[in-house]
Amino acid sequence: MSISFINFNELKDNDITYDFHIHTNQTDGQDSIETMIKASIENGLNKIAFTEHVRIDTDWFDRFAESVKETASKYPGIEVLVGAETKALDNYGNLDISETIIDKSDIILGSVHRIPDGRGGFLDFSALSPQKLAEIEFELSIGMLRNSPINVLAHPGGMYSSRYGGFPIEYFKELMMLSKENNKAIELNSRYIKNAYDFLYSCGEINPKISIGSDAHKAENVGNCTKLLSQFQYVDFQKERI
């Protein structure tokens, strides 16, 4: 598994025409592999990654990967990667994914989707105050950046943001600095980041490696993150260009 990312301040227009966070009807997406590839081409993307949700006992990954490769072979104008999105199990960076899937993936996204209770189960989000949820999500993300074999911290602060709005910017900044220290990318995610202006400004300040992902679950969402970057004129946030 070898993939490289570009630091935010070095991004140019031809560096953002990709989407490395796409789901299909293999898991919780609505559309097929081929439909998502066609939508990506129509939206001017030159590279995508299918990153389905997996668990440690997932037994369909090999078949899915072969389906992606077979379908992608019909569309030589776009590069198609096969990866996985997995969730944090604790603050130490342990993930709900098998070594086999890690070894066979082009890209691994690590995300927070549930809040572990420390006993093998998960806490109810409604039982947590906004501040507590932000703190726990932050700590789980730190564990993945420091200790897990992920390439990308996916939708940072996403569980908090989907319930309460913008994730605290000081947490974003610390995660960006940690991602730099550990040579991992932080995802610019158009679905979950609610305070995009502050996020982009912090990217310009800290200059982490960036992965662009829409978290598309249907064809109409593919490439949304590239559109977000264009809308916010990301070059205005790049410190070395100001």
C-alpha positions as CSV (number, residue, x, y, z in Angstrom):
1,M,0.0,0.0,0.0
2,S,1.7,3.2,-1.2
3,I,0.0,6.5,-1.7
4,S,1.2,10.1,-1.5
5,F,-0.5,13.3,-0.7
6,I,0.3,17.0,-1.3
7,N,0.6,19.6,1.5
8,F,-2.1,22.2,1.4
9,N,0.0,25.2,0.5
10,E,1.5,23.4,-2.5
11,L,-1.9,22.4,-4.0
12,K,-2.6,23.6,-7.5
13,D,-5.8,23.3,-9.6
14,N,-4.7,20.0,-11.3
15,D,-4.0,18.5,-7.8
16,I,-7.6,18.7,-6.6
17,T,-9.4,16.8,-9.4
18,Y,-9.9,13.6,-7.4
19,D,-12.2,12.1,-4.8
20,F,-10.8,9.6,-2.4
21,H,-13.9,8.9,-0.3
22,I,-16.7,7.1,-2.3
23,H,-19.2,4.5,-1.3
24,T,-21.3,2.2,-3.4
25,N,-24.3,-0.1,-2.9
26,Q,-21.8,-2.7,-1.7
27,T,-22.3,-1.1,1.7
28,D,-24.4,2.0,2.5
29,G,-24.2,3.8,-0.9
30,Q,-27.0,4.0,-3.4
31,D,-25.3,3.4,-6.7
32,S,-23.2,0.9,-8.5
33,I,-19.4,0.9,-9.1
34,E,-20.0,1.8,-12.8
35,T,-22.5,4.5,-12.0
36,M,-20.0,6.2,-9.6
37,I,-17.1,5.9,-12.1
38,K,-19.3,7.5,-14.9
39,A,-20.3,10.3,-12.5
40,S,-16.7,10.9,-11.6
41,I,-15.7,11.3,-15.3
42,E,-18.7,13.6,-15.9
43,N,-17.5,15.8,-13.0
44,G,-14.0,16.1,-14.5
45,L,-12.2,13.9,-11.9
46,N,-9.1,12.0,-13.0
47,K,-8.7,9.8,-10.0
48,I,-11.0,8.2,-7.4
49,A,-10.9,5.7,-4.6
50,F,-13.7,3.4,-3.5
51,T,-13.5,3.3,0.3
52,E,-16.2,1.0,1.5
53,H,-17.0,0.5,5.2
54,V,-15.3,-2.6,6.5
55,R,-15.1,-4.6,9.7
56,I,-12.6,-7.0,11.0
57,D,-14.8,-9.9,9.9
58,T,-15.7,-8.5,6.4
59,D,-15.6,-11.4,3.9
60,W,-16.5,-9.7,0.7
61,F,-13.6,-7.4,0.1
62,D,-11.7,-9.5,-2.4
63,R,-14.8,-9.9,-4.6
64,F,-15.5,-6.2,-4.4
65,A,-11.9,-5.3,-5.3
66,E,-12.1,-7.5,-8.3
67,S,-15.4,-6.0,-9.4
68,V,-13.9,-2.5,-9.1
69,K,-10.8,-3.4,-11.2
70,E,-12.9,-5.2,-13.8
71,T,-15.3,-2.2,-14.2
72,A,-12.5,0.3,-14.1
73,S,-10.7,-1.4,-17.0
74,K,-13.5,-0.2,-19.3
75,Y,-12.7,3.5,-18.4
76,P,-8.9,4.0,-19.0
77,G,-9.3,7.8,-18.7
78,I,-9.6,7.7,-14.9
79,E,-7.4,6.0,-12.3
80,V,-9.5,4.0,-9.8
81,L,-8.1,2.9,-6.4
82,V,-9.6,0.3,-4.1
83,G,-9.5,1.0,-0.4
84,A,-11.5,0.9,2.8
85,E,-12.9,3.1,5.6
86,T,-12.6,1.7,9.1
87,K,-13.5,3.0,12.5
88,A,-11.5,3.5,15.6
89,L,-12.1,1.0,18.4
90,D,-10.3,2.8,21.2
91,N,-7.9,5.7,21.9
92,Y,-4.8,3.5,21.1
93,G,-5.4,3.4,17.4
94,N,-6.9,-0.1,17.2
95,L,-9.1,-0.4,14.1
96,D,-12.1,-2.6,13.1
97,I,-10.3,-4.0,10.0
98,S,-8.3,-7.1,9.2
99,E,-4.6,-7.2,8.2
100,T,-5.6,-8.9,5.0
101,I,-7.8,-5.9,3.9
102,I,-5.1,-3.4,4.9
103,D,-2.5,-5.3,2.8
104,K,-4.8,-5.5,-0.3
105,S,-5.9,-1.8,-0.1
106,D,-4.5,1.2,-2.0
107,I,-5.8,3.5,0.7
108,I,-7.1,3.2,4.2
109,L,-9.3,5.9,5.8
110,G,-9.6,5.9,9.5
111,S,-12.8,7.5,11.0
112,V,-14.9,7.9,14.1
113,H,-18.4,6.6,13.6
114,R,-19.2,5.2,17.0
115,I,-18.0,6.0,20.5
116,P,-16.5,2.9,22.2
117,D,-17.6,2.3,25.8
118,G,-14.4,0.4,26.7
119,R,-16.3,-2.8,27.2
120,G,-16.7,-3.9,23.6
121,G,-19.9,-1.9,23.0
122,F,-20.7,1.7,22.1
123,L,-22.1,4.7,23.9
124,D,-25.4,6.4,22.9
125,F,-24.6,9.8,21.4
126,S,-27.6,11.3,23.2
127,A,-25.9,10.4,26.5
128,L,-22.9,12.7,25.8
129,S,-22.8,16.4,26.1
130,P,-21.5,18.3,23.0
131,Q,-18.3,19.1,24.8
132,K,-17.8,15.4,25.9
133,L,-18.5,14.2,22.4
134,A,-15.9,16.6,20.9
135,E,-13.3,15.5,23.5
136,I,-13.8,11.8,22.9
137,E,-13.8,12.2,19.1
138,F,-10.6,14.2,19.3
139,E,-8.9,11.5,21.5
140,L,-10.0,8.7,19.2
141,S,-8.6,10.6,16.2
142,I,-5.3,11.2,18.0
143,G,-5.0,7.5,18.6
144,M,-5.4,6.8,14.9
145,L,-2.9,9.4,13.8
146,R,-0.3,8.3,16.2
147,N,-0.6,4.5,16.1
148,S,-2.7,3.1,13.3
149,P,-1.8,2.1,9.7
150,I,-4.2,4.6,8.1
151,N,-3.3,6.9,5.3
152,V,-6.0,9.5,6.0
153,L,-8.0,10.8,9.0
154,A,-11.4,10.8,7.4
155,H,-14.1,13.4,8.1
156,P,-12.3,14.7,11.3
157,G,-14.8,15.8,13.9
158,G,-17.6,14.4,11.8
159,M,-19.8,12.9,14.5
160,Y,-19.7,16.2,16.4
161,S,-20.2,18.3,13.3
162,S,-23.2,16.3,12.1
163,R,-25.0,17.0,15.4
164,Y,-23.8,20.4,16.6
165,G,-22.1,22.2,13.8
166,G,-18.5,23.2,13.4
167,F,-16.0,21.0,15.3
168,P,-13.8,23.1,17.6
169,I,-11.1,24.8,15.5
170,E,-8.4,24.2,18.2
171,Y,-9.0,20.5,17.8
172,F,-8.8,20.7,14.1
173,K,-5.4,22.5,14.4
174,E,-4.0,19.9,16.8
175,L,-5.1,17.1,14.5
176,M,-3.5,18.8,11.5
177,M,-0.2,19.1,13.4
178,L,-0.3,15.5,14.4
179,S,-1.1,14.4,10.9
180,K,2.1,16.2,9.8
181,E,4.2,14.7,12.5
182,N,3.0,11.2,11.5
183,N,3.1,11.6,7.7
184,K,-0.7,11.1,7.3
185,A,-3.2,13.2,5.4
186,I,-6.2,14.9,7.0
187,E,-9.4,14.8,4.9
188,L,-11.0,17.9,3.5
189,N,-14.5,16.5,3.6
190,S,-17.4,18.4,2.0
191,R,-20.1,16.4,3.8
192,Y,-19.1,16.9,7.4
193,I,-16.9,20.1,7.7
194,K,-19.4,22.8,8.7
195,N,-16.8,25.6,9.4
196,A,-15.0,25.3,6.1
197,Y,-13.6,28.8,6.2
198,D,-11.9,28.3,9.5
199,F,-10.7,24.8,8.4
200,L,-9.1,26.1,5.2
201,Y,-7.5,29.0,7.1
202,S,-6.0,26.5,9.5
203,C,-4.8,24.4,6.6
204,G,-2.9,27.4,5.3
205,E,-1.4,28.1,8.7
206,I,-0.3,24.5,9.5
207,N,0.1,23.1,6.0
208,P,-0.9,19.5,6.5
209,K,-1.1,16.9,3.8
210,I,-4.6,16.9,2.4
211,S,-6.9,14.2,1.1
212,I,-9.9,15.4,-0.8
213,G,-13.1,13.4,-0.2
214,S,-16.8,13.9,-0.7
215,D,-18.0,10.9,1.2
216,A,-20.3,10.3,-1.7
217,H,-23.0,7.8,-1.2
218,K,-24.7,8.5,-4.5
219,A,-23.6,9.6,-7.9
220,E,-24.8,13.2,-7.6
221,N,-22.4,13.8,-4.7
222,V,-19.2,12.6,-6.4
223,G,-16.7,15.4,-6.6
224,N,-18.5,17.7,-4.2
225,C,-15.3,18.4,-2.3
226,T,-13.5,19.7,-5.4
227,K,-16.4,22.0,-6.0
228,L,-16.2,23.2,-2.4
229,L,-12.5,24.0,-2.8
230,S,-13.3,26.0,-5.9
231,Q,-16.2,27.8,-4.3
232,F,-14.0,28.9,-1.4
233,Q,-11.1,29.8,-3.8
234,Y,-8.7,27.8,-1.7
235,V,-5.6,29.6,-3.1
236,D,-6.7,32.6,-0.9
237,F,-6.0,30.5,2.1
238,Q,-2.5,29.3,1.0
239,K,0.0,31.2,3.1
240,E,2.9,31.2,0.7
241,R,0.7,32.6,-2.0
242,I,-0.6,35.6,0.0
